[in-house]
Amino acid sequence: MSSRENILGRLKKAAEKRNAPTAAQPDFEAPIYLQTDKSLADWFQENLELVAGKVLRPKNLQEAVALIKQLAAEENLERIFCSDPVLQQALKGQVAFQNDAEDFIQLQAGITPCEFLVAHLGSVMVSSAGASGRRLHVFPETHLVVAHKNQLVAHLDDALEQLQQKYNGNLPSMVTNITGPSRTADIEKTLVMGMHGPKKLFVLLCDEPF
């Protein structure tokens, strides 16, 4: 017997003497996500505010407009852009806004709707399908999202499933999840806010749909 065969033989015998490794059978019925006893609205607010977003809780769209007017005064927002027809109608006579492409580059704040609010991430799901398009979610320094409780979902996969249903499988060309104000710490591990998008994110979460 060669040295090689001798070594391989001894390794085989040693392996046979060892107990075969065992692993517990996974519980495939166990929930994937941690559970919570909070409402979806409270859960969403808690998680978004953990990452420096701000949630306001008006009863309806009219109260949301009043809060936007208050925020505009507090944040010195004079150049507000809004492209969504439903929100434009609500804002008229209450909050001055612009929708002229020539004025877009000068805006301070953008007001948009959203697709869904993902509670366990504290995230706002937006897409390019609406009148707000792509740029209004990322260009302004302040982003105001007006949403309602019917748009709340527990988890990201719930939002994606409902998005598929909403658009009958023909998804918008851009779908983005926004989790708090834009930030990066890529350079010397120094946190910079607003690097790739808005510095401030406000979500006005209405109780009533609109």
N, C-alpha and C positions, 0 to 999 in steps of 0.2 A: 504494500500500500504506500502510495506516495505521500509526501508531507501535506500536499494540498487536500488529498482525499481524507487523510487523518483529521485535519482541522475541520473540514466540512462535516465529517461524521460526528465529531465531538459537538459542534454547534447544533447539529440536528437533534442529538440526544438531549442537549441542554434545553433546547426549545420544547421538546416533548415533555420534559419534566416540569416545566413551568405551567402554572394554571393559565388557561386561556383567558385573555382579557375580556372583561364583561362591561357592558354599558347599560345603564337604565334605559328602558324603552321610553322615548319621548311621549309626552301627553299631547297628542295632536288636537285635542279638543280644548286645550287651555287657551285663554285669550292672548292675543299677540301683544296688546297694549295694556299699560297700567290703567286700572279703572279709577273713576272718580265719582263722588257723590254730589259734585257741584252741577249746576245747570250749565248747558252749553254756553250761554251768554257769560256767566261768571267765569267759567273755565277759560274761554277765549280772552276775556279781559285780563285775567291774571297772567296768562302766558304772554300776551302781547306787551303788557306793561313791564314784564320782566326784562324785555329787550328794548326798553326806552320808547315804546309806542304809547299812545294815549287813547283811551276809549271813553267816549261820552255816550250817555244812555237816554236820548230823547224818546218821548212817547210816539211821535209820528214825524212825518216829513216837515210839517210846519214848525214844530219845535226844533228840528234839526237845522232848519234855515235860520231860526233865531240864534242858535248856538254858533252857527257859522258867522253870522253878523258880529256876535260878541268876540269870537276868535279873531276876526279880521281887525277889529279895533285893538285887541290886546297884543296881537303879533305885528301890528302895523302893516297889514297886507293891503296894498292899494291896487295891485295888478293881479287880479284873479282870473283864471281861465277856466271855462267850462264848455264842453262840447255836447254833453248829453241832453237831449230834448226834454226829458222828464225833469231833470234837475234844473235846467234853464227856466222852465215854466214856474217851478217853485221859487226860484231865486229872484225872478223879475219883481222890481219894485221894492225889494228888501235888501239885496246884496248886489252891488255893481260887479259885473263880470264882462269878460271879453271872449270873443270867439273868432277873431280875425287872424288869419294865418300870418299877416304882417306884424302883428303885435305879439306873436307867440314867444319870440326870443327874449322879450322884456318881462315875461310873467314872473311873479313871485310865488304864487300858489296855484295848484291845480285841484279842481273838484271833480271826482269821478265816482261812478258806481263800481261794483265788482261782481264777480261770478259767485264766489262762495267765501265763507269765513271758516277756517279750519281751527277748531277749538284747541286740540291737543298740541298744536304748534304755535298758536297765536298768530296765524298767518292769514293774509288776504290773497285770495286767488283772483287774478285779473287776466283778461285776454284782449286780443286785438279785434274781437268781433264787434264791439260797440263803437259808438261815435267817438269815444275818447281815443281810439286807436292804440298805438304803441307808445308814443313819446310822452303823453301826458302823465303816465305813471312814473316816469324816471327823470324828466327834465326839471320840474320846479323844485325849489328848495323846501317847500312845504306841500305835502300831499294830504288832501282831505278826502276820505272815502265815506260815502253815504251808503249804508246798507240796512237790512232789516233782519229780524230773527229767523225768518224762513230760509235765509241763506246760510245759516249756521249748520255745520256738519261736525261730527266728532273727530274724524281722522282723514288723512290725505286720500286714502283709497276711496272713501265715501265721496269726496269731492270729485275725484276723477271718474268714478262710475256715473255720478249725476251729470257731469259735463258731457260724457259720451251720450247719455240719454237726451240731454238738452239739444245737442247739435246732431242727433241721429247718426253718430259715428263720424260725421264730417267736421272734425275739430278745427278751431281757429288756427291760423298759422303761427300765432304766438300765445302761449299760456305761461304765466309766471306766478310764482308764489312769493309774496312780499312778507318778510318777517321782520318788522321793525324798521327804523330808519336805516338808510344805507351806511355801511361802515367798513373799514378795513384796518388791519394792523400789519400789513405786509412789509412796510418800510420801518426797520428798526423797532418792530413790535410796538409802535406808537399808534394808539387808536385815533383814527381820523373819521369823523362823521360826515356823511354826505359826499363820499368819494365817488360813488357810482350812481347816485340817485338822491332823493330828498333827504335833507337833514332832520326833518320832523315829519312824523306820520300820525294823523288823527283819524280815528274811525268813529263815525257817528252811527251808533247801532240803534235803530228805531225798533220799538216794540211792534208797530203795525207795518204791514207791507205797503208798498206804494207802486 
